[in-house]
Amino acid sequence: MDKVTYFDVEYANSKNKSICQMGLVCEDYLTREPHYPEMNIYVNPDDNFDDMCIRIHGITSDKVKDSPTFPAVWEGIEKYFINSVVIGHNVAAADLDALVKSLRRYSIDIPEIYYICTLDLAREYVPRYAVPNYSMSSLCKYFDIDIDSEHDAFDDACANSDLFKALVDTYSVDVDSHVQKYIPHESEKFIDFISDPAMRKSISEFYGIIRGFSIDRIVTEKEAAFIKKWRDDNLKYNSHVEIKSTIEAIDIILVDGVVTADELTDLQGVLKMYLDTVSTSIVTLATQILDGIMKGIIADGEATEEECNKLRQWLYDNIYLSGHYPFDKVIVMLENALADSIITKEESDYITSTINELLNPVETLKEQINDIYGKHICLSGNFSFGQKSDVEKYIVERNGLVDSSVKKITDILLIGDCECQAYSNGTYGTKVKKAIEFNQKGCNIQIVKETDFFASIE
């Protein structure tokens, strides 16, 4: 046993164990020299938080809303688990179970994992009368080990490192005899419950779009064509029962070639049955539905008085979104337009244009950049040009400054072409969102696609 990784996680809820924080300490077992840097990582779990879990670790959805999701984190930490023995307290039932569920959730290959559990060691070697129980806190107190902050994943991983060494040294533990291969538990309920995040988002936005279509009780040919296109685009998810039932409902609607308002209502019911069961952030789900409603409203190229009133009422009903982009901008726009209870043609055009900008921020906010000398540039996504380091080098060689995150002083947010497709139609990342929020407060951050950026420089 050469490489060991002390590992601890905190998770958002007890049902899915969706990870919101990870602590990792990886070192050579004999020399105790570090193999890789210590890691204290906060993760956006893309899932609900249980009140019970929040009371334990104090991490909330707001704290991690701008943190990376698990797949982005895994790219940097997979090496901590390869050819290593993972050590933790109740590590198999808790931490590794959470890790494997996250890997399965995002369809990531599960590595072969070996582990040692300090809870099992303590139960075998520490006399029962010596400690009130075998919790981390009781054992650390017994061995005079400090925990800086209990139920902080990184602090717990560090304390577990000290606990493991204390157990081995005190009781001359034959470490190799305690190494076990981790066998993942079946998690069918988890997979059915969480499903694919892209699929979840597709359904929630589609639900909003259908609500938008239904407001005026008239279904245009363009709206009917959109429904058919959504059906065709999502056939790839047909193995999921939620998508299958939605597609079956659409097929019934389209069989006579006509889509009625009553059929849209029935379709909303099918979609709502799924949304009532998903485990995702309430804010995330509602924002996706809002995007869908706005798409539905402007699908025919105008925003009617009835549509604006219904959208405003929906915003009132979901007032908890206040402070979350784009809620505030939309409600102020509607309040101003509806102040006289009439939507003029000019107001309709403005609302339609504004909603289109909100849904397509990369297209509407991009500007040509002719000179990057002395400008602060932040990178987002993956680039056709090469690795991010290659793009950073290109910028630095031309006397530009690279920001690791979007700041008020940032001049340009540069989005890699490999990400632009995902960012279209309002599906954009946290850096774009942050840039838009700063711009609404008076900043002037230019959001530019990779293709446009290099074309203008050249």
N, C-alpha and C positions, 0 to 999 in steps of 0.2 A: 504494500500500500504506500504509494509515493505521494499522490496528490489528493488532498482532502478539501471539500468545500462545505463550510458551515453555512446553513441555509435556513432562512425563516421568511414566512410571508404573513401578511395581513390580508383578509379578503372582505369584499363588500357585503356578502350575504352568506348565510349558512347553507342555503339550498344549492347554489352553484359554485360556491367558493371562488368567485371571480376575483382575481388578485388586484389589490389596489396599492400594495407596497411590497417590495422584496429587499431583503438584506443578504449580501453574499460576501464571505471572506474565504479566499482560496489560497492555500499555502502548501508547501512541501511538508509532509508529515514529520519527517526526521529533523530537518534543519529549521523548520518553521519560517523559512523565507517565503515571501509572497510569490505565488505563481502569476496572479493577475491582480489588478487594483481592487481594493475593497469597493463594494457597490451598495449604495443606498438609493433605491429606485422607486419613484412613485409612478403608478400606472393608472391610466383611465380604464376602468373595468368594462365600460360600455354595458353597464348592468345596474340594477337597483341596489341601493344600500339599505340593509336592515338596521333598524334603530338599535337592536342589541349589539350588532357589530360596531356601530359608531360609538356606543357607550364604552366598548372595550378598548378600541384603539384611537378614537377621536378623529378619524379620517372621514371627511364628508365628500359628497360629489363635487361641491364647489372647489375643494382643495385640489382635486386631481383632474378637473375638467379640461385643463390645457396640457395635461401630461400625455405622453405617447401611449398608444394601446399596446397590448401584449405582443403582437407580431413584430412591431418595430423594436421592442425591447429584447425579444428573444434573439434577434440577429447578433446582438452584442454580448449575450451571456451564455449562449449555447455551449461555448468552450469550457465554461465552468463545470459542466456536467459530464463532459466527454472524458473517458479514462480517469475518472475521479470517483472517490467515495464521498457521498453526500452525508453530512452529519447534522442532525437536528433533534429537537425534543418532540416526541410523538410525530416524527417527521413523515412516516409512511401514511398515517391516517389523515394528517392535516396538510402539511406543506407539499409533499409530493403528490398527494391526491389533487390539491388545487392546481399544481403545475400541469399535471397530465390532463385535467379537465380543460385548462386553457389551450393546451396543444391540440386537443381533439376539437375544441370549439372552432379553431381557426384552420383546421385540416393540416396541421404541421406534424411531420414525422416525430414519433416519440423515440428518443434515444434509449439505449440500454442503460439502466440506472442501478447503481449499487449504493447501499446506505448502511449507516449505523445509527441506531436510535438511543439517545442518552436517557430517555425515559425507561427503556428496557434495561439498560445498564444499571441505572439507579435502583430499579426494583430488584435486580439480581444481587447487587453488592451492598447497597446502603441499608443498614438494619432498620426495620420498620419502626422501632421505638426511637430512632435518632431524629426523625423528621415528622412533622404533623401530616405531611402528604408528600407526593413526589412531583409537585409542580416545580416549574423553573425557579420561581421566587423562593420557595422553601429550600430547594437544593442549593441555590446560590447563597442563601443566608447561612446554610450549614457549612459550606466550604469558604465562607467569607469572600464571596465574589460580588462585585458591584455591578448592578444593572443601571445604566444611566437613565433609561426610560423604558419601563416594562410595557410590553405590547407595542413597541416600536420595532419593526422588522429588523432593521440594521443593528440596533442595540441588543436585541435578543440574539441575533446571530453571533455578535461579538461575545456576549455572555456565555453562549453555548460553547464557543471555542474554549473558554476558560473552564467551564464545567466539565467538558469532555476530558481535558488534560488532567483536571483534578481527580476525576474518577479513575483514569488510567494509572496515574502516579500513585494514588492512595491504595488502590487494590491490586496493583500489578496485573492489570487486565490484558489478556491475550487478545489484542485488537483484531487480528485477522480472523479469529474464530467467530467474531460477531458481525462480520460483513455479510449482508443479505442482498439478494437480487430483488429489486422492486417489481412486483407483479401488479399492474394497474387493475383496479376494480372495474367492473362493468358500470357504464354510466349512460345507459340508454335514456333514462328519464332526463338527465341533464341535457343530452343532445337534442331530444325532442323539445325540451323547454326553451333552450337558448337559440337553437337553430343558427343559420348563417347570418351575420350582421348585414351583409349586402342585401340578402333576401328580405330581412326584417325591414330595412330602410325602404326597399322597393314597395313593400306592402303598405307601410304607414303613409308614404307619400301618395301612393295610388288611392288610398282611402281619402286623403285630403283632396286630391284632384276630382274624384267622383263627387265629393261634397260640393266642390266648386262648380262642377257641371250642373248639379241638381238645383242650384239656387233659383234659377229663373224658370225651372220646370220645362225647359226647351233643350232638346239634344240636337246639335247641329251635325252635319256630315263630318266636319273636321273633328268634333269630339268623339263621334262613333269610330272614326278611323284611328284616333289616339288609343281608344280602348283595345281595338284589335291589335295595334302595334305593341301595346304593353303585354298583351297575351303572348304574342310571338316572341318578344324579347325575353320573357320569363319562363319559357318552356324548359330552359336548362335547369330550373329549380323544381321541375315537376315531380321529382322523387319525394319532395317534402309535402306532407299531407295538406298543409295550409295553402300552398301554391296550387296544388292539384285541385282542391275544392274551389278555389277562386277561378281557375281556368275552366273548370267544368261549368261554373255559373255563367262565365262569359260566353262559352260555346252555346249554352241554351239561349242566351240573350241574342246572339248573332245569327241564330238558325234561320230567322225569317228576313234577315238583312236590315231590320229596323230596330233602333234602340229607343225605348220610351222612358219617360221620367219615372214611371213606376218600377221599371226594370232596374234603373239606377239605384232606386231606394232598396230594392232587394239585394243588389250587389253590395251596397254599403253594409247591409246586415251581415253578409258573409264575411266581409273584411273585418267588421267590428268584432265578430266572434274570435278571430285570431288576435286582434290587438288587445282584447281583454285578458289574454293569457300570457303575453310576452313579458319577459323580465328585462326591461331596459329603463334607463333614466326617464322619469316622467317628463323632464324638460326636453330631453332629446326626442322623445316620441312626439310630444306636442309641437316642437319646432319642425319636425319632418312633416307632420300633418298640415301645419300652417303653410309650409312651402308648397305642398300639394294643392291646398285650397287656392293659393294665389296663382299657381299654374293653371288650374281649372278656370279661374275667373278670366284670365287674359288670353285663354286659348283661342277665342274668337276675335281677338284684337281690340276689345273694348271692355271697360268696367262700367256696368250699369248702376243706377241708383240703388236698385234692390240688392245687387251683389255687394256693393259697398256697405250697405246697412247690415247685411247678414255677416259680412266679414268683421265689421266693428263689433257686432254682438258676440261673435265667436271669441274675439280678443277680450271682451269684457268677461266672458265665461271662463277664460284662461288667464286671468290677470296676474297669476303667479309667474308668468313669463316676463313680467316687467323687469327690465335690466338685462335681458338676454336678447342679443341681436337675432332677427331684425324687429322684434316686437315694438320697441319704443318708436322707431321711425315710422312704422306702418300706422300705428294708432294715432300719432300726431298728424300724419298726412290725412287720414280719414276724418278726424275731428275737424280739421280746417276745411276740408271739402264739404262736409255735411253740416257745417255751422248754419247754413240757410235751408237745410233739408232738401237741397236740389243739387244734382250733379250735372254740370254743364258739359258740353262737348270738350271744351278746353280742359276742364278738370278730369274728365274721363281719360283723355289722352295723356295727361300728366301722371295720373295714377297708374295707367297701363305701362307707361315708360319707366316710372320709378320701380314698379314691381319687377319689370324685366331686368332692370339694373341690379336689384336685390338678388334675383335668382341667377344672374350671370355676371358675377363681379369681375371675373378675370377679363371677359370680353369688354365690358363697359368701362372699366377703370384703367385699362392699359394705355400707355402713352409711349411715343417714340423717345428713345434715349440716345442722344448723339454724343455725349461726353460723360465719362464716369470718373474723371479726375476728382479726387477728394470726396466722392460720394459714398455714403454708407449703404451697403447692399447686403440683404439677407436672402439666403437660398432656401427653397422649399421643394421637396420632392426629389425625383430621380431625373437625370439629365441625359439626353441623347449625345451631348458633347463629350461625355465621359463621366468619371467619378466626380463627386462633389469637390474633392481636392483639386481636380484638374480645372474645374470652373473657378474655384477660389484663386488658384495660381494665375489664371487668365486675368482675373479682376485685379489682383495685387500688382501684376506686371504693368498694368495700365493705371497704376496709382489710385485704384479704388480701395475702399475699406470694407472688410467683411464683418457683418454683425452675425453673431450666433443665434440671435432671436430678434423678433420685431420690436423696435423701440421707437420712442417719439422722434428720435433723431435719424431714424432710418429714412433714406431717400428712395430706395427701390426694393421691392420684394420681387425676386426673380423666381418664377415657377418653371420647373423642368417640364419639357414636353411630354415626358412619360407619365406625368401626373395630370396634365391639362384635361385629358378626357374625363378623369374622375372628378375634376373640379367644375366641369360644365354643369349646367342646369342646377346650380345652387349647391352642388355637393363639393364643398371645399373644406380645406383643412383649417386648423386653429391659427396658423400664421396669417392666412388670408383674412380670417375673421378679425384677428387682432388689428391688422392694418386698416380694415374698414372702420373699426371702432375708433382708432386713433384719428382717422381722417374726419370722422364725424365730430371730433373734438377740436378740429382746426389744423391738424397735421396735413402734410402733403406727401404721403407715401404712394409712389407710383407702382402699380401692380402690373408686371410685364411677363409675357410668355417668353420662354427661352428662344424660340424662333425669331420673334420680333426683336428681342434684345440683341442677338448676334447680328441680325440683318442690319439694324440701325448703327451698330458699332462699326461693322465692316464698311 
